[in-house]
Amino acid sequence: MTPSEKGDAGWTDAGASATLKGLPALAVWGLIGLLNLVILRWLWVRWKNKPEATAELQRLVAEHQAYSYDSWAELVGREKRVEFTTEAGTWYQATVEPVWDDIPHGTIRILFHLDDGGPSAFFPMTNSLLVERPATVQ
């Protein structure tokens, strides 16, 4: 027995879906185009202050390079959030998070994330720092 013999109410052919025509179709395609332009504009301006943000991220990494392996090892699994305002008046938030790079009690990778709270919060600027385990640590 075929589906049509059983009564296939509610079923339609895959190619027989309703299509928009005329003014509704134009409105939908116009809305899709506008949305794409807004998204592209949003992505383009997400880091309007990129040189300043890059310098601040490098400063943050440099501040944390002096920590010893033992200091970082105690902080693995925790994160530090920092909020600050630059001299230019830009507000930033940063996250510093040490994690084991490959195996526990081996090399530590410190992850740095920086954003200005705007659209860049979805695409933070990142950097990392590796701290090797000293040969004297057993």
PyMOL commands that set and color helices and strands:
alter all, ss='L'
color gray80, all
select helices_A, chain A and resi 3-6+14-16+23-44+50-64+69-75+119-122
alter helices_A, ss='H'
color red, helices_A
select strands_A, chain A and resi 80-85+91-100+108-115+125-131
alter strands_A, ss='S'
color yellow, strands_A
deselect
rebuild
show_as cartoon
